[in-house]
Each structure stands twice: as C-alpha cells, then as structure tokens.
C-alpha cells in the first residue's frame, strides 16, 4: 500500500535541495514554501488531538518568516540575481526571518511547544533536516550586525531554558536551540566545519531519539521506571554526554572545531563554553534518573530492549573521536 508520507518526505528533501541550488531569491522563497507544505502533512496525526494545533502553529510561524524574507528580498534592487546582500538593513531582515523559521531566540517559544505535541521520529525531522534550508540562507547574510548577538542569545537561552524541564522532548528542543548557536557560529567562520557539525549533530540526535522511542519515554520520570539493563544505561549516559560535547566522545569534535575557528573572538567563545556546562547539567539529571534512582513501581510496559546491532553502532559512533584524531593530527 502506498504511504503518502514517503511522497511528502521526498518533496521535503527536494525542496531543501531547491533552496540550496537556487540562484535567485524567488527560487529560495519557493523552496521554503514547498518545504513547509511538505512537512505539515508529515506532522499531522489523525488520532492526536494536539496535532491540528501544532500544525496550525507551525504554519503561522513559518508563513510569518517567509513573508518577512520575501519583503526584504523584494526591497533589494537585485531581486533576480544570486541571493547575496550587502545592505545591513536587508541582511538584518533576512536574518530575523530565518531566526523565526529556526525557532531561535527570541522567537523560540513555539519550537519546544510543537516538539511536545509530536512523536519522536517527527521531532527528529524538525530538529535536524528542517534546519538545513534556513541556515543555508543565513550563510548569505553573514555580515549582519546581529550575528554575534544571535549566537550568544541562542546558547544562553538553550542552556537556561532546559534547566526546569521534565519533558524529554522539551529538553531536546532547548538542546537543539543551544546547538543552533554553535552551528551558526560554525557557519560564520568555516563552512566545511559546519557540514561536519551538522552530520554529527544529526547522528547524535538520531541515536538519542532511537533510545527514547524504544522505551516510549517522553518524560524524565519514565526513564526512572523504564528499568533498562546496565549496558543500556551506560549507552544512554555515553550518548547524552557525547551530545553535550564532553571529551573523549565524538560530540566534542564539532565543538572543538568551532572553538578553534573562533579563537580570536575570545569573549563569545568563553560564553559558549560556559553555557555548554549548563546543558551538561540537565543531561546529568536524565542520567541520574537511570542510574541513581530506583523505583519498584513500574507504570509503563518496558519489555522492549535495544537491538545488539544498534548498541554496537552507538558505541562505535561515540568512541570514534580518538580514531579520527589519530589520523588527523
């Protein structure tokens, strides 16, 4: 039987490729609209009453960002030429429109709320693939005067916002906001490093979401009652610490690349490093839920276990940093 989601996924991928390969602002805008229209049917779930609300919020937010981008592009006298801008007001408008689409501070409030109403596999798409096209457009306006302010605000809000959360999806959402700050910084200084960061970021999110989805865990207290084996507890710990950028795990590599690129901008680099320590704190809350707290009342069915092949893949992925370092330096 034909699955309509496959068609929308294919259209979503093609629309992102269209944004990347377009040579005019009109083509970029059309690609963004196709991307939005493709993702909304993927978000929608007929049996989920909150799905309609999340789809409507996503539509309004993305439309607002697209309208602002289109207005700023139309004001540019070179509307039909390759999408680069030299005027700071136009750059700032484009930057703000993409911040709205990405869910970056101070326009981030919709992002964790929508994640809260979605299943894990759809959360993965929103936190990874849907970030590519807006960030690509941001690369056209890197001389925007609000660029550094955007990076600092993203890492601070992403770190502080996740502190008082009990929902795993909101924790992952604020973690994603924090990583967006690092990704934008990477994009500003070295495009090749941004590609590496984006691939590793998507891989780490996918592995974490696979584990949370396997246990049907959406809140931290469900991790307390899930009773995974010691090997699985260790794997969850390694994955979270790697996602937080703790050495010697692979998640430390992209952050190291960003720090090397931004070494001349010492104050911003120090702020980003300090906020990373805060994000590690709320990852440790999840880890303590698995290791340090025992609950005898099992409220959820937890007979599912991680597949051995998945466990092997996760260990190989997270411990690949020493091997990469051996051949790189």
Buried (B, 14 or more C-beta within 10 A) or exposed (E): EEEEEEEBBEBBBEBBEBBBEBEBBBBBBBBBBBBBBBBBBBBBBEEBEEBBEBBEBBBEBBBBBBEBBBEBBEEBEEEEEEBBBEBEEBBBBBBBBBBBBBBBBEBBEBBBBBBBBBBBEBBBBBBBBBBBBBBBBBBBBBBBEBBBEBBBBBBBBBBBBBEEBEBBBBBBBBBBBBBBBBBBBBBBBBEEBBEBBBEBBBBBBBBBBBBBBBBEBBBBBBBBBBBBEEEBBBBBBBBBBBBBBBBEBBBBBBBBBBBEBBEEBEEBBEBBBEBBEBBBEBBBBBBBBBBEEEEEEEEEEBEEBBEEEBBEBBBEBBBBBEEEBEEEE
